[in-house]
């Protein structure tokens, strides 16, 4: 009886610690994700401004042309780590609340 009670208290302590670690990881992933998106957005905007200064409006039109698929792929690859971190944080948060 005493051993069962000690074991159940031990499981509660482990569960609370793992819940705390999960919460910390969720916060870290959100901070990383949003920071990455902001910094990547600033770098992309700086690149577009640099093209505008060097080549003018027609250079920006060529850069953002719908037929310039490479530009969209590179932009997606640039934003992917931030988006992935935010999506992972949301999935972990759902798992934490629903216990799935």
C-alpha positions as CSV (number, residue, x, y, z in Angstrom):
1,X,0.0,0.0,0.0
2,X,2.8,2.4,1.0
3,X,4.8,1.5,-2.1
4,X,1.9,2.1,-4.4
5,X,1.3,5.5,-2.9
6,X,5.0,6.4,-3.2
7,X,5.0,5.2,-6.8
8,X,1.9,7.3,-7.7
9,X,3.4,10.4,-6.1
10,X,6.6,9.7,-8.1
11,X,4.6,9.5,-11.3
12,X,2.8,12.8,-10.6
13,X,6.2,14.5,-10.0
14,X,7.5,13.1,-13.3
15,X,4.4,14.1,-15.2
16,X,4.6,17.7,-13.8
17,X,8.3,17.9,-14.7
18,X,7.7,16.7,-18.2
19,X,4.7,19.1,-18.6
20,X,7.0,21.9,-17.5
21,X,9.7,20.8,-20.0
22,X,7.0,20.6,-22.8
23,X,5.8,24.2,-21.9
24,X,9.4,25.5,-22.1
25,X,9.9,23.8,-25.5
26,X,6.7,25.3,-26.8
27,X,7.8,28.8,-25.7
28,X,11.3,28.4,-27.2
29,X,9.8,27.2,-30.5
30,X,7.4,30.1,-30.7
31,X,10.1,32.7,-29.9
32,X,12.4,31.1,-32.5
33,X,9.7,30.8,-35.1
34,X,8.5,34.4,-34.8
35,X,12.0,35.8,-34.6
36,X,13.0,33.8,-37.7
37,X,10.0,35.1,-39.6
38,X,10.7,38.7,-38.7
39,X,14.4,38.5,-39.5
40,X,13.8,36.7,-42.8
41,X,11.1,39.2,-43.7
42,X,13.5,42.0,-43.1
43,X,16.2,40.3,-45.2
44,X,13.8,39.7,-48.0
45,X,12.5,43.3,-47.9
46,X,16.1,44.6,-47.8
47,X,16.9,42.5,-50.9
48,X,13.8,44.0,-52.7
49,X,14.9,47.5,-51.7
50,X,18.4,46.8,-53.0
51,X,17.1,45.6,-56.3
52,X,14.9,48.8,-56.5
53,X,17.9,51.0,-55.8
54,X,20.2,49.2,-58.3
55,X,17.8,48.4,-61.2
56,X,14.7,50.5,-60.5
57,X,11.0,49.5,-60.7
58,X,11.5,47.3,-63.7
59,X,14.1,45.2,-61.7
60,X,11.6,44.7,-58.9
61,X,8.9,43.8,-61.5
62,X,11.3,41.1,-62.9
63,X,12.1,39.9,-59.4
64,X,8.5,39.5,-58.3
65,X,7.2,38.3,-61.6
66,X,4.9,35.3,-61.3
67,X,7.1,33.5,-63.9
68,X,10.2,33.8,-61.6
69,X,9.5,30.5,-59.8
70,X,13.1,30.3,-58.4
71,X,12.5,33.4,-56.4
72,X,9.3,32.0,-54.8
73,X,11.1,28.7,-54.0
74,X,14.0,30.5,-52.4
75,X,11.6,32.7,-50.4
76,X,9.7,29.6,-49.2
77,X,12.9,27.9,-48.2
78,X,14.0,31.0,-46.3
79,X,10.7,31.2,-44.4
80,X,10.3,27.4,-43.8
81,X,12.3,27.1,-40.5
82,X,10.2,29.8,-38.8
83,X,6.9,28.4,-40.2
84,X,7.9,24.9,-39.2
85,X,8.8,25.9,-35.6
86,X,5.5,27.7,-35.2
87,X,3.5,24.8,-36.6
88,X,5.4,22.3,-34.3
89,X,4.8,24.6,-31.3
90,X,1.0,24.5,-32.1
91,X,1.0,20.7,-32.5
92,X,2.9,20.3,-29.2
93,X,0.4,22.6,-27.5
94,X,-2.5,20.6,-28.8
95,X,-0.9,17.4,-27.6
96,X,-0.2,18.9,-24.1
97,X,-3.8,20.0,-23.6
98,X,-5.5,16.9,-25.2
99,X,-3.0,14.3,-24.0
100,X,-2.9,12.6,-27.4
